[in-house]
Amino acid sequence: MSYENNKNYSNENRNSESLYSKRIKAGKRRTYFFDVRATRGNDYFITITESKKRFDDNGYDRHKMFLYKEDFNKFVNALSDTVNYVKTDLMPDFDFDAYNHDQDAEEGMGTNSISEISEEGSVDSWKM
């Protein structure tokens, strides 16, 4: 897995087309994008992008993680363990399902490309 902030994108990553995309709106200024992309050698990897609208309304700050197939299981297991720890040990009485309402409106958007689901266009084409 690698991590890249918004100032260091290479042209190869910028031009890589998303084969599958899932968008999660999180609050008023934050959006997460989960994209499946292909390498030149027809291998696949996942990019996870956090996009936050700047407070001065001059664009977005983006942070991107690259998740490679050899790390998929380790990543999912670690994330699941971490979330379950918070839910069961730290906040067992909290109603986490109360926050599913935003997700319900976007359920049908899982298989579209990023440009089809976002009015702002592709996350990779946003102005910095």
N, C-alpha and C positions, 0 to 999 in steps of 0.2 A: 504494500500500500504506500502511496506517496501523497504528498499534500502540496498544494500550490496556491499562493494568494493571487489576487486580481492583477498584479502588476507584472507577472512573469509568464504569461501564457505564450507558448510557442505557436507558430503558424499551423503546425500539424494538428495540435489539439484544438485550435480555433476552427479549423476547417473540417474536423472529423464530424461526420453526420450521425445523429442519434438514430438508432434502430428501434428503440423503445424508450418511452419517457413517462415518468410519473411526477406530478407536481403536487406539493403539499403547501398550502398557505398556512402560515403560522403567525397569527396576529396581523396588525395593520401594515407593518413594514418588512416582514420577513417571509421568504419563500424558500422551500427546499426543492431541488430537482434531483431526481434519480434517473440517470440515463445509461443505456447500454450502447456501447460504441464498439467498432471493429478496428483492429489493427490492419496494417498493410498485408500481413500474413494470414488474414482471416481468422484471427483469434479475437476474443471478446474481453472487455473489461467494463467496469461500472464507474461512472463519475458521480459523485455526490456534491452538489453545489449549494451553498448557502448564499442567498442574495438578500441584502438588506438595503432598503431605500434610505438614502442619506437624509438627515434631518433638515438640511438646507435645500432639499429637493433638487439637488444637482447630480442626479444619477444614482447609481447603485454601487455598493461595495460587495464584492463576491469573493468567496473562498471555496476552493475546489479540492476534493480528495479523489484520488484514483485508487480503485480497488481492483486487484488482479485476481484471476480465478483461483490461484493457489492459496489465497487468503480468504476466500468467500466463507468457508465453514468456520474458521477461527473468528472472523469478524462477526458473523451472525451469532455464534455462541457467546462471545464476549458481550455483545450488545444485549442479547436476551438475558444473560446472567445479571448484567448491571441494572437493566430496567426492572427485572423481577426483584432484585434486592431493594430497590427504592420502593416498589409497590408493596412488598410483603414485610420488610423489616423496618423501613423508615416511615412509611406512610400507609399503614394497613387500612385505615379508616377513610382514606380519601377516595372520592368517586372519580376515577380516571375516565370512565365512560361518559361523564358529563361533557367532555370536550370533543366528542365524536361528531357533533353537528356540522362542523366545517368540512369534515371529510366526506360526509354523506352527499354533499352537493357536487363533489368532484369524483365520485366513484366511477362514473362512466368514462373517465378521461385517461385511463391507464395505458391504452395501446396507441395513442396518437403521438405524432412527432411534436417536439417542443414548439415549433412554429404554428402548429394547428391549435394548440391548447392555450397559448398565451397571447393576449392582445398586444403585449409589449414586444412580441417577436421572440426569436431565439435568445436564450440567456447568453449565448456566446456573442451575439451581435449588439448587446446593450452598450451604450456609451459609458465610458469610465470617467 
